[in-house]
Amino acid sequence: MIILGVTGSIAMGKSEAARMLRRFGVPVFDSDQAVHNLMAKGGAAVDRVEAAFPGVVSEGAVDRSMLGARVYGDKAALKNLEGILHPMVRRAQARFLADADDKNMTLAALDIPLLYETGGEDFVDFVAVVSAPHAVQKARALARPGMTEERLQHILQQQMPDAEKRARADYILPSGDGKRPMLRAIAAMLRDLGTKKGSVWSPNWPNS
């Protein structure tokens, strides 16, 4: 089974790329959703996060805004949080891939926002980077609730520059000019992946 890593900086369009991949019949693991699940009520990370950051749990779930305020600008606190969450996310990824393999899938994708920053490229066969011009990225990011110029710059400083990600990627999925160019890029990528490793990948082509 081919494992495709899908990544990109903040507000580049990874969620849309994941939706398109699913339209082609590719199972996609959503790392952000996995983190949400871990910190939701009953989530496996709730008790450990509360122990590390007392007071961030409300009504049985981690209050993400409170937790964000605790780790913002504090590298040691962020590293502590990542030490709790990342191993749990990797275990969830392993379960997802095992399930895809059991279903005889020939291709599965892992949507990992910080793939390069965390060395995740070592655990996938190919990497697709979702990318858009900086002006588009900035406008999208600042339209998000609670986002500010300062916060956006802080986030970007924690992420590998888009140009470097694109230089290292096997595939680039453009998201700055509407959905159709990215859809075409994904279709071309899947055709190419169908030639790799003797794959018999035959995607379910969407109608539009």
C-alpha positions as CSV (number, residue, x, y, z in Angstrom):
1,M,0.0,0.0,0.0
2,I,1.3,3.5,-0.9
3,I,1.2,6.0,1.9
4,L,0.8,9.6,0.8
5,G,1.6,12.4,3.2
6,V,-0.5,15.6,2.6
7,T,0.8,18.8,4.2
8,G,1.0,22.5,3.8
9,S,1.2,25.6,6.0
10,I,-1.7,27.3,7.7
11,A,-4.7,28.3,5.5
12,M,-3.2,26.7,2.4
13,G,-6.3,24.5,1.7
14,K,-5.4,21.1,3.1
15,S,-8.9,20.4,4.2
16,E,-10.2,21.0,0.6
17,A,-7.5,18.7,-0.8
18,A,-8.5,16.0,1.7
19,R,-12.1,16.3,0.6
20,M,-11.1,16.0,-3.0
21,L,-9.0,12.9,-2.3
22,R,-11.9,11.3,-0.6
23,R,-14.0,12.0,-3.7
24,F,-11.5,9.9,-5.6
25,G,-12.0,7.1,-3.1
26,V,-8.7,7.7,-1.2
27,P,-9.0,7.1,2.6
28,V,-7.6,10.2,4.4
29,F,-6.5,10.4,8.0
30,D,-7.1,13.8,9.5
31,S,-4.4,14.6,12.1
32,D,-6.2,17.8,13.3
33,Q,-9.4,15.9,13.9
34,A,-7.5,13.2,15.7
35,V,-6.1,15.9,18.1
36,H,-9.7,17.3,18.6
37,N,-10.9,13.8,19.4
38,L,-8.1,13.3,21.9
39,M,-8.9,16.5,23.8
40,A,-12.7,16.2,23.5
41,K,-14.8,14.9,26.4
42,G,-13.8,11.4,27.1
43,G,-10.7,11.8,24.9
44,A,-7.6,9.8,25.8
45,A,-5.4,12.9,26.2
46,V,-7.7,14.9,28.5
47,D,-6.3,13.7,31.9
48,R,-2.7,14.0,30.8
49,V,-3.2,17.5,29.4
50,E,-4.9,18.6,32.6
51,A,-2.0,17.1,34.7
52,A,0.5,19.0,32.6
53,F,-1.5,22.3,32.4
54,P,-3.8,22.4,35.4
55,G,-7.1,24.3,34.9
56,V,-7.4,23.9,31.1
57,V,-10.2,21.3,31.3
58,S,-13.8,22.4,31.4
59,E,-16.8,20.1,31.5
60,G,-14.6,17.1,30.8
61,A,-12.9,18.5,27.7
62,V,-9.8,20.5,27.1
63,D,-10.6,24.2,26.5
64,R,-8.4,24.7,23.4
65,S,-8.4,28.5,23.7
66,M,-7.2,28.3,27.3
67,L,-4.6,25.7,26.4
68,G,-3.4,27.8,23.4
69,A,-2.9,30.8,25.7
70,R,-0.8,28.6,28.0
71,V,1.6,27.4,25.3
72,Y,1.6,30.5,23.1
73,G,5.2,31.8,22.9
74,D,6.4,29.2,25.4
75,K,8.6,26.7,23.5
76,A,9.0,24.4,26.6
77,A,5.3,24.3,27.2
78,L,4.6,23.6,23.5
79,K,7.2,20.8,23.5
80,N,5.6,19.3,26.6
81,L,2.2,19.3,24.9
82,E,3.5,17.8,21.7
83,G,5.2,15.1,23.8
84,I,1.7,14.1,25.0
85,L,-0.2,14.4,21.8
86,H,2.1,13.3,19.0
87,P,2.6,9.7,20.2
88,M,-1.2,9.3,20.6
89,V,-1.7,10.7,17.1
90,R,0.9,8.4,15.6
91,R,-0.9,5.4,17.2
92,A,-4.2,6.6,15.7
93,Q,-2.4,6.9,12.3
94,A,-1.1,3.3,12.7
95,R,-4.6,2.0,13.4
96,F,-5.9,3.9,10.4
97,L,-3.3,2.5,8.1
98,A,-3.8,-1.1,9.4
99,D,-7.5,-0.7,8.7
100,A,-6.8,0.5,5.2
101,D,-4.5,-2.4,4.6
102,D,-7.0,-4.8,5.9
103,K,-9.5,-3.4,3.3
104,N,-6.9,-4.0,0.6
105,M,-6.5,-0.3,-0.2
106,T,-3.6,0.4,-2.5
107,L,-3.3,4.0,-1.5
108,A,-4.0,5.9,1.8
109,A,-3.3,9.5,2.8
110,L,-2.2,11.1,6.0
111,D,-3.1,14.7,6.4
112,I,-0.3,16.0,8.6
113,P,0.0,19.8,8.9
114,L,3.6,19.7,10.4
115,L,4.8,16.7,8.4
116,Y,8.2,18.1,7.5
117,E,8.6,19.9,10.9
118,T,8.2,16.6,12.8
119,G,10.1,14.4,10.4
120,G,6.9,12.7,9.2
121,E,8.3,12.4,5.6
122,D,10.3,9.4,6.9
123,F,7.1,7.5,7.4
124,V,5.4,8.1,4.1
125,D,6.2,7.1,0.6
126,F,5.4,10.4,-1.2
127,V,4.5,13.9,-0.1
128,A,2.0,16.3,-1.6
129,V,2.2,19.9,-0.5
130,V,-0.9,22.1,-0.8
131,S,0.2,25.6,-1.6
132,A,-1.3,29.1,-2.4
133,P,0.2,32.5,-2.9
134,H,1.1,34.3,0.3
135,A,-1.6,37.0,-0.1
136,V,-4.3,34.3,-0.5
137,Q,-3.0,32.4,2.5
138,K,-2.9,35.6,4.6
139,A,-6.5,36.6,3.7
140,R,-7.8,33.1,4.5
141,A,-6.0,32.9,7.8
142,L,-7.1,36.4,9.0
143,A,-10.7,35.5,8.2
144,R,-10.6,32.8,10.9
145,P,-12.2,33.7,14.2
146,G,-9.6,35.0,16.7
147,M,-6.8,35.3,14.2
148,T,-4.6,38.4,14.3
149,E,-1.6,39.5,12.3
150,E,0.6,38.9,15.3
151,R,-0.7,35.4,15.9
152,L,-0.4,34.5,12.2
153,Q,3.2,35.6,12.1
154,H,3.9,33.6,15.3
155,I,2.4,30.5,13.6
156,L,4.3,31.0,10.4
157,Q,7.5,31.3,12.3
158,Q,6.9,27.8,13.7
159,Q,6.4,26.3,10.3
160,M,8.8,25.5,7.5
161,P,8.5,28.2,4.7
162,D,6.1,27.2,1.9
163,A,8.9,27.6,-0.7
164,E,11.0,25.0,1.1
165,K,8.1,22.6,1.4
166,R,7.4,22.9,-2.3
167,A,11.0,22.3,-3.1
168,R,11.0,19.1,-1.1
169,A,7.6,17.7,-2.2
170,D,6.9,15.0,-4.7
171,Y,3.7,16.7,-5.7
172,I,2.4,20.3,-5.4
173,L,-1.4,20.9,-5.2
174,P,-2.2,24.5,-6.0
175,S,-5.2,26.0,-4.1
176,G,-5.0,29.7,-4.9
177,D,-7.1,29.8,-8.1
178,G,-10.2,28.0,-7.1
179,K,-11.1,24.3,-6.8
180,R,-10.7,23.1,-10.4
181,P,-6.9,23.6,-10.7
182,M,-6.3,21.6,-7.5
183,L,-8.8,18.9,-8.6
184,R,-6.8,18.5,-11.9
185,A,-3.5,18.4,-10.0
186,I,-4.9,15.7,-7.7
187,A,-6.1,13.7,-10.7
188,A,-2.7,13.9,-12.3
189,M,-1.0,12.9,-9.0
190,L,-3.2,9.9,-8.7
191,R,-2.5,8.8,-12.2
192,D,1.2,9.1,-11.5
193,L,0.9,7.2,-8.2
194,G,-0.8,4.5,-10.1
195,T,2.5,3.7,-11.8
196,K,4.5,3.5,-8.6
197,K,5.6,0.3,-6.8
198,G,3.6,-1.8,-9.2
199,S,0.4,-0.3,-7.8
200,V,-3.0,-1.3,-9.2
201,W,-4.6,1.9,-7.9
202,S,-7.7,2.7,-9.9
203,P,-9.4,5.8,-8.5
204,N,-13.1,6.5,-8.6
205,W,-13.0,9.6,-10.8
206,P,-15.5,12.2,-9.7
207,N,-17.8,13.8,-12.2
208,S,-16.7,17.4,-11.6
